[in-house]
Amino acid sequence: MLNEDQEYRLLERFLHYTTYDTQSKVGAKLSPSSQGQLKLAKHLQQELVALGLKEIEVSKNAVVTAFLPSNIDPNSPTIGLIAHLDTATECSGKNVQAEVIENYRGGDIALGMGEEFISPAHYHFLHQLVGKTLIVADGNTLLGADNKAGIAEIMTALSVLKDNNLPHCNIRVAFTPDEEIGLGMQFFPLENFSCDWAYTIDGGEVGELEYENFNAASAVVTIEGINIHTGSAKDKMINALSLACKFQQGFPSEETPERTEGKQGFYHLSRFIGDVEKAELHYLIRDFEQEGFLQRKAFIQQLVDEFNTKKSLKKPVLVEITDSYKNMNDVVKTVPQAVELADKAMLRCGIQPIHKAIRGGTDGAWLAEKGLACPNIFTGGYNFHSKHELITLEGMKSAVNVITTIVALALE
């Protein structure tokens, strides 16, 4: 358990990390996509040096790696701990003004000047947080708990292990850029990150343990038209925007993110851009099962082929489908001790594990595709990617306790 000083340092670390603007940028080709990520990476490098870790490196792509040898048995398992530096693209992470609410008494939470509220009428989980210390932003930005809470929890766990000389296995640490846009792991030095298995500290409510995720792909459908003055457009104009609207109607209306849950897959029209001459529809394709995933990709291709046949366009509609990541469970299930040890650690800390499937992506999915099992552990946060993001100090403390317990149990 954390003492009062360690609890204070956990909070101070997190609040300091939120001051870095590390928002990733959509469409970036190189990582890091924002300079704030590299600034935070270099700050973490200094902290790791102060803690006495070994093999500390910061790459030009803002990937931070370090090693803490076991203080008991050099031949013990090596476990990785990973969190990402960037914040979501959907909401600004600049000039974050974090606010600490001690002993939350229930009811609406006014953010900043009170123009934004977090209400239990919409977020029922707030009823379970009465009496806890909440951390929120001021209503103008997200908070950045996703994933600066994970960074703070890993750094605090390392500090607790060192300060108290607690027994632990070999530990590798990594802080990665641009997780939110699926870019940073392309520059991850996996050859220098040898582990038996790893954990991303990037989940939500206390107890979450995730080791399944979507198979994911993106699709870009391009429709070209012909523009001409509207006064003489009859039988001449081909409006790409109108065609795009008709194309979108070919998708099943019930298979969208807002109408699915659990392990139900979906198609998501994420961007619709263009004009009369040219329109682009950007889709996300998601399915937990490989067979369903292949069927969804085939469905979009079939939709394009049928559209071209029916419309007899001068320029055919084009589609480009790109795979993004795979379901990590195919690899995690080959290393069952990764899940078993996390379960055992949570129970040892008085936490009931909540096994959930991730309706999204994670750096762990990329690592699993490369052969490294990497389940995802909670941070204690809620409402990620929004101005209503919040986290509890108690949840963060629980994550630190679980991390220190995992690396101790690995010695048994």
C-alpha positions as CSV (number, residue, x, y, z in Angstrom):
1,M,0.0,0.0,0.0
2,L,1.2,3.5,-0.7
3,N,2.0,5.8,2.2
4,E,0.9,9.4,2.3
5,D,4.1,10.7,0.7
6,Q,3.9,8.2,-2.1
7,E,0.3,9.0,-2.7
8,Y,1.1,12.7,-2.9
9,R,3.9,12.1,-5.4
10,L,1.5,10.0,-7.5
11,L,-0.9,12.8,-7.7
12,E,1.8,15.4,-8.4
13,R,3.4,13.3,-11.1
14,F,0.0,12.9,-12.9
15,L,-0.8,16.6,-12.6
16,H,2.6,17.5,-14.0
17,Y,2.3,15.2,-16.9
18,T,-1.1,16.7,-17.9
19,T,0.6,20.0,-18.5
20,Y,2.4,18.6,-21.6
21,D,0.4,19.1,-24.8
22,T,0.9,15.6,-26.3
23,Q,-2.2,15.5,-28.6
24,S,-1.4,13.3,-31.6
25,K,-2.2,14.6,-35.1
26,V,-4.5,12.9,-37.6
27,G,-2.9,12.0,-40.9
28,A,0.7,12.2,-39.6
29,K,3.2,10.1,-41.4
30,L,6.1,10.4,-38.9
31,S,6.1,9.9,-35.1
32,P,6.0,11.7,-32.8
33,S,3.2,13.7,-34.5
34,S,3.5,16.5,-31.9
35,Q,6.6,17.9,-30.2
36,G,5.0,17.7,-26.8
37,Q,5.4,14.0,-26.9
38,L,9.1,14.2,-27.3
39,K,9.3,16.8,-24.5
40,L,7.4,14.5,-22.1
41,A,9.6,11.6,-23.3
42,K,12.8,13.5,-22.3
43,H,11.3,14.5,-19.0
44,L,10.5,10.8,-18.2
45,Q,14.1,9.9,-19.2
46,Q,15.3,12.2,-16.5
47,E,13.0,10.6,-13.9
48,L,14.1,7.1,-14.9
49,V,17.8,8.1,-14.5
50,A,17.0,9.5,-11.0
51,L,15.3,6.2,-10.1
52,G,18.4,4.3,-11.1
53,L,17.0,2.2,-14.0
54,K,19.3,0.7,-16.6
55,E,19.5,0.8,-20.4
56,I,17.5,4.0,-20.6
57,E,17.0,5.3,-24.1
58,V,14.8,7.8,-25.9
59,S,14.6,7.3,-29.7
60,K,14.2,10.2,-32.2
61,N,10.6,8.9,-32.5
62,A,10.0,9.6,-28.7
63,V,10.0,5.9,-27.7
64,V,11.3,5.7,-24.1
65,T,12.6,2.3,-22.9
66,A,14.3,1.3,-19.7
67,F,15.2,-1.8,-17.6
68,L,15.0,-2.6,-13.9
69,P,16.8,-5.8,-13.1
70,S,15.3,-8.1,-10.5
71,N,16.6,-7.5,-7.0
72,I,16.0,-11.2,-6.1
73,D,16.7,-13.4,-9.0
74,P,18.3,-12.4,-12.3
75,N,16.8,-15.5,-14.0
76,S,13.2,-14.5,-13.0
77,P,10.7,-13.7,-15.7
78,T,10.9,-10.4,-17.4
79,I,7.6,-8.4,-17.5
80,G,7.0,-5.3,-19.6
81,L,5.0,-2.3,-18.5
82,I,3.8,0.1,-21.2
83,A,1.9,3.3,-21.4
84,H,1.5,5.9,-24.3
85,L,2.5,9.5,-24.3
86,D,-0.1,11.0,-26.6
87,T,-3.7,12.1,-26.0
88,A,-6.7,11.7,-28.3
89,T,-7.3,13.6,-31.5
90,E,-11.0,14.3,-30.8
91,C,-10.4,16.9,-28.0
92,S,-7.7,19.4,-27.3
93,G,-5.0,18.6,-24.8
94,K,-3.5,22.1,-24.8
95,N,-3.3,24.1,-21.6
96,V,-5.0,21.5,-19.5
97,Q,-6.2,22.9,-16.2
98,A,-6.7,19.9,-13.9
99,E,-8.9,20.3,-10.8
100,V,-8.9,18.0,-7.8
101,I,-12.2,17.3,-6.0
102,E,-11.7,15.8,-2.6
103,N,-14.4,13.7,-1.0
104,Y,-16.9,13.9,-3.9
105,R,-20.3,14.2,-2.4
106,G,-22.4,13.2,-5.4
107,G,-24.4,15.2,-7.8
108,D,-23.3,17.3,-10.8
109,I,-19.7,18.2,-11.2
110,A,-19.3,21.8,-12.5
111,L,-16.1,22.1,-14.7
112,G,-14.2,25.4,-14.7
113,M,-16.6,28.3,-14.8
114,G,-19.6,25.9,-14.8
115,E,-20.5,25.9,-18.5
116,E,-19.8,22.2,-18.6
117,F,-21.1,19.6,-16.2
118,I,-20.4,15.9,-15.5
119,S,-23.7,14.6,-14.3
120,P,-24.7,11.2,-12.7
121,A,-27.9,11.5,-14.7
122,H,-25.8,10.7,-17.8
123,Y,-22.8,8.9,-16.1
124,H,-24.3,6.5,-13.6
125,F,-20.9,5.3,-12.5
126,L,-20.5,8.5,-10.5
127,H,-22.8,7.1,-7.9
128,Q,-20.0,4.6,-7.1
129,L,-17.4,7.3,-6.7
130,V,-19.0,9.2,-3.8
131,G,-16.4,9.9,-1.1
132,K,-13.4,9.5,-3.5
133,T,-10.9,12.1,-4.8
134,L,-11.7,13.0,-8.4
135,I,-9.5,14.7,-10.9
136,V,-11.2,16.5,-13.8
137,A,-10.3,19.2,-16.4
138,D,-11.9,22.6,-16.6
139,G,-14.3,21.9,-19.4
140,N,-12.2,23.3,-22.2
141,T,-9.9,20.3,-22.8
142,L,-9.7,16.6,-22.0
143,L,-7.8,15.7,-18.8
144,G,-5.2,13.4,-20.4
145,A,-5.7,10.4,-18.0
146,D,-5.6,8.4,-21.2
147,N,-2.8,7.7,-20.9
148,K,-0.8,9.9,-18.6
149,A,-2.4,8.2,-15.6
150,G,-0.8,5.0,-16.9
151,I,2.5,6.7,-17.1
152,A,2.2,8.1,-13.6
153,E,1.2,4.7,-12.2
154,I,4.1,3.0,-13.8
155,M,6.6,5.6,-12.6
156,T,5.1,5.6,-9.1
157,A,5.3,1.8,-9.0
158,L,9.0,1.9,-9.9
159,S,9.6,4.5,-7.2
160,V,7.8,2.4,-4.6
161,L,9.8,-0.7,-5.5
162,K,13.1,1.2,-5.3
163,D,12.2,3.2,-2.1
164,N,11.0,0.2,-0.2
165,N,13.4,-2.3,-1.8
166,L,10.4,-4.5,-2.5
167,P,11.1,-7.9,-4.2
168,H,10.4,-7.9,-8.0
169,C,11.2,-9.7,-11.2
170,N,13.0,-8.2,-14.1
171,I,11.0,-5.3,-15.5
172,R,11.1,-3.5,-18.9
173,V,9.4,-0.2,-19.2
174,A,8.3,1.6,-22.4
175,F,6.5,4.8,-23.1
176,T,5.3,5.1,-26.6
177,P,4.1,7.9,-28.9
178,D,1.0,8.2,-31.2
179,E,-1.0,5.2,-29.9
180,E,-4.2,7.2,-30.6
181,I,-3.5,7.3,-34.3
182,G,-2.0,3.8,-34.6
183,L,1.4,5.1,-35.7
184,G,3.9,5.0,-32.8
185,M,4.4,1.2,-32.6
186,Q,5.9,1.2,-36.1
187,F,9.0,2.7,-34.5
188,F,9.0,0.5,-31.4
189,P,12.4,-1.2,-30.8
190,L,11.0,-4.7,-30.1
191,E,14.4,-6.3,-30.6
192,N,15.6,-4.4,-27.5
193,F,12.4,-5.1,-25.4
194,S,12.8,-8.8,-24.7
195,C,10.0,-9.9,-22.3
196,D,8.2,-13.1,-21.3
197,W,5.0,-11.0,-21.5
198,A,3.9,-7.4,-21.0
199,Y,1.0,-5.2,-19.8
200,T,-0.3,-2.0,-21.2
201,I,-1.6,0.2,-18.3
202,D,-4.3,1.9,-20.3
203,G,-7.7,0.6,-19.2
204,G,-10.6,2.3,-17.5
205,E,-12.4,1.5,-14.2
206,V,-10.7,-0.4,-11.4
207,G,-10.6,-4.1,-12.0
208,E,-10.6,-4.0,-15.8
209,L,-8.4,-6.6,-17.5
210,E,-8.6,-6.8,-21.2
211,Y,-7.0,-9.3,-23.6
212,E,-9.4,-9.3,-26.6
213,N,-9.9,-6.6,-29.1
214,F,-11.3,-6.0,-32.5
215,N,-9.7,-7.1,-35.8
216,A,-9.5,-3.7,-37.4
217,A,-9.2,-2.2,-40.9
218,S,-9.9,1.1,-42.6
219,A,-11.4,1.7,-46.0
220,V,-11.4,4.8,-48.2
221,V,-14.1,4.9,-50.9
222,T,-13.4,7.5,-53.7
223,I,-16.2,8.7,-55.9
224,E,-15.5,11.1,-58.8
225,G,-18.2,13.3,-60.5
226,I,-18.5,16.0,-63.1
227,N,-19.2,19.6,-62.1
228,I,-20.9,22.1,-64.4
229,H,-22.9,25.3,-63.9
230,T,-26.2,24.4,-62.3
231,G,-28.1,26.4,-64.9
232,S,-27.1,23.9,-67.6
233,A,-26.5,20.8,-65.5
234,K,-29.3,18.6,-66.8
235,D,-28.0,15.3,-68.0
236,K,-24.4,16.6,-67.7
237,M,-23.6,17.0,-64.0
238,I,-22.6,14.0,-61.9
239,N,-22.7,15.0,-58.3
240,A,-20.1,13.0,-56.3
241,L,-21.7,14.1,-53.0
242,S,-25.1,12.8,-54.0
243,L,-23.6,9.5,-55.1
244,A,-21.7,9.2,-51.9
245,C,-24.9,9.6,-49.9
246,K,-26.5,6.8,-52.0
247,F,-23.5,4.6,-51.5
248,Q,-23.6,5.1,-47.7
249,Q,-27.3,3.9,-47.7
250,G,-26.0,0.4,-48.8
251,F,-24.7,-0.3,-45.3
252,P,-26.7,-2.1,-42.6
253,S,-28.1,0.6,-40.4
254,E,-27.9,-1.5,-37.2
255,E,-24.2,-2.3,-37.6
256,T,-22.7,1.0,-36.4
257,P,-20.8,2.0,-33.2
258,E,-23.8,3.7,-31.7
259,R,-26.0,0.6,-32.2
260,T,-23.6,-2.1,-31.1
261,E,-21.9,-3.3,-27.9
262,G,-19.9,-6.1,-26.4
263,K,-18.4,-8.2,-29.2
264,Q,-20.7,-7.0,-32.0
265,G,-18.7,-5.7,-35.0
266,F,-19.6,-2.6,-37.0
267,Y,-18.9,-0.3,-40.0
268,H,-18.2,3.3,-39.0
269,L,-18.3,6.3,-41.4
270,S,-15.6,8.4,-39.7
271,R,-15.1,11.1,-42.3
272,F,-17.1,12.4,-45.3
273,I,-15.2,15.0,-47.3
274,G,-15.4,16.4,-50.8
275,D,-17.4,18.4,-53.3
276,V,-19.4,17.9,-56.5
277,E,-16.3,16.7,-58.4
278,K,-14.9,14.3,-55.9
279,A,-16.0,12.8,-52.6
280,E,-14.2,10.5,-50.1
281,L,-15.8,8.3,-47.5
282,H,-13.5,7.0,-44.8
283,Y,-14.7,3.9,-42.9
284,L,-13.5,1.9,-39.9
285,I,-14.2,-1.8,-40.1
286,R,-14.3,-3.8,-36.8
287,D,-15.0,-7.4,-35.9
288,F,-13.8,-9.7,-33.1
289,E,-14.0,-12.8,-35.1
290,Q,-11.6,-13.4,-38.1
291,E,-14.3,-14.9,-40.3
292,G,-16.6,-11.9,-39.6
293,F,-13.8,-9.5,-40.2
294,L,-13.1,-11.0,-43.7
295,Q,-16.8,-10.9,-44.5
296,R,-17.0,-7.3,-43.6
297,K,-14.1,-6.4,-45.9
298,A,-15.6,-8.4,-48.7
299,F,-19.0,-6.7,-48.1
300,I,-17.5,-3.3,-48.8
301,Q,-15.7,-4.5,-51.9
302,Q,-19.0,-6.1,-53.1
303,L,-20.9,-2.9,-52.4
304,V,-18.4,-0.9,-54.6
305,D,-18.6,-3.5,-57.4
306,E,-22.4,-3.5,-57.4
307,F,-22.5,0.3,-57.3
308,N,-20.3,0.6,-60.3
309,T,-22.5,-1.9,-62.2
310,K,-25.7,-0.1,-61.4
311,K,-24.6,3.5,-61.9
312,S,-22.5,3.0,-65.1
313,L,-20.2,5.8,-64.1
314,K,-17.6,7.3,-66.5
315,K,-15.0,6.8,-63.7
316,P,-15.6,3.8,-61.4
317,V,-15.8,4.1,-57.7
318,L,-12.6,3.0,-56.0
319,V,-12.0,1.5,-52.6
320,E,-8.7,1.0,-50.7
321,I,-8.9,-1.3,-47.7
322,T,-6.0,-1.3,-45.2
323,D,-5.6,-3.7,-42.2
324,S,-4.8,-1.9,-38.9
325,Y,-4.5,-4.5,-36.2
326,K,-5.6,-8.0,-35.1
327,N,-7.3,-9.5,-32.1
328,M,-4.6,-9.9,-29.5
329,N,-6.3,-12.9,-27.8
330,D,-4.8,-15.3,-30.4
331,V,-1.4,-14.7,-28.8
332,V,-2.4,-14.0,-25.2
333,K,-4.1,-17.4,-24.9
334,T,-0.7,-19.0,-25.6
335,V,0.7,-17.3,-22.5
336,P,-2.1,-17.9,-19.9
337,Q,0.1,-16.9,-17.0
338,A,-0.1,-13.3,-18.2
339,V,-3.9,-13.2,-17.4
340,E,-3.6,-15.5,-14.5
341,L,-1.0,-13.4,-12.7
342,A,-2.9,-10.2,-13.2
343,D,-6.1,-11.9,-11.8
344,K,-4.1,-13.2,-8.8
345,A,-2.6,-9.7,-8.2
346,M,-5.9,-8.0,-8.3
347,L,-7.5,-10.4,-5.9
348,R,-4.5,-10.1,-3.6
349,C,-5.2,-6.3,-3.6
350,G,-8.8,-6.8,-2.8
351,I,-10.0,-6.1,-6.4
352,Q,-12.4,-8.3,-8.3
353,P,-11.1,-8.7,-11.9
354,I,-13.4,-7.6,-14.6
355,H,-12.6,-9.3,-17.9
356,K,-13.6,-7.2,-20.8
357,A,-13.1,-7.1,-24.6
358,I,-11.7,-3.8,-25.9
359,R,-14.0,-2.1,-28.4
360,G,-11.0,-0.3,-29.8
361,G,-7.3,-0.7,-30.3
362,T,-4.2,-0.8,-28.1
363,D,-0.5,-1.0,-28.4
364,G,-0.9,-4.5,-27.0
365,A,-2.6,-5.6,-30.2
366,W,0.5,-4.6,-32.3
367,L,2.8,-6.3,-29.8
368,A,0.7,-9.5,-29.9
369,E,0.9,-9.5,-33.7
370,K,4.6,-9.5,-33.2
371,G,4.4,-12.4,-30.8
372,L,4.5,-10.7,-27.4
373,A,1.4,-11.3,-25.2
374,C,0.3,-8.0,-23.8
375,P,-3.0,-7.7,-21.9
376,N,-4.4,-4.3,-20.8
377,I,-4.8,-3.3,-17.1
378,F,-7.0,-0.5,-15.7
379,T,-5.9,3.0,-14.8
380,G,-9.0,4.0,-12.8
381,G,-10.3,6.5,-15.4
382,Y,-13.6,7.2,-17.1
383,N,-15.0,9.1,-20.2
384,F,-11.7,9.0,-22.1
385,H,-11.4,11.2,-25.3
386,S,-13.7,13.9,-24.0
387,K,-14.0,17.0,-21.9
388,H,-15.8,14.9,-19.3
389,E,-12.8,12.7,-18.7
390,L,-12.0,12.0,-15.1
391,I,-10.0,9.7,-12.9
392,T,-10.0,8.9,-9.2
393,L,-6.9,9.1,-7.0
394,E,-8.0,5.9,-5.3
395,G,-8.2,4.1,-8.7
396,M,-4.6,5.3,-9.6
397,K,-3.4,4.0,-6.2
398,S,-5.1,0.6,-6.9
399,A,-3.3,0.4,-10.3
400,V,0.1,1.1,-8.6
401,N,-0.6,-1.6,-6.0
402,V,-1.6,-4.1,-8.7
403,I,1.6,-3.4,-10.7
404,T,3.9,-3.9,-7.6
405,T,2.0,-7.1,-6.7
406,I,2.3,-8.5,-10.2
407,V,6.1,-8.1,-10.3
408,A,6.4,-9.6,-6.9
409,L,4.2,-12.6,-7.6
410,A,6.2,-13.3,-10.8
411,L,9.0,-14.5,-8.5
412,E,6.9,-17.3,-7.0
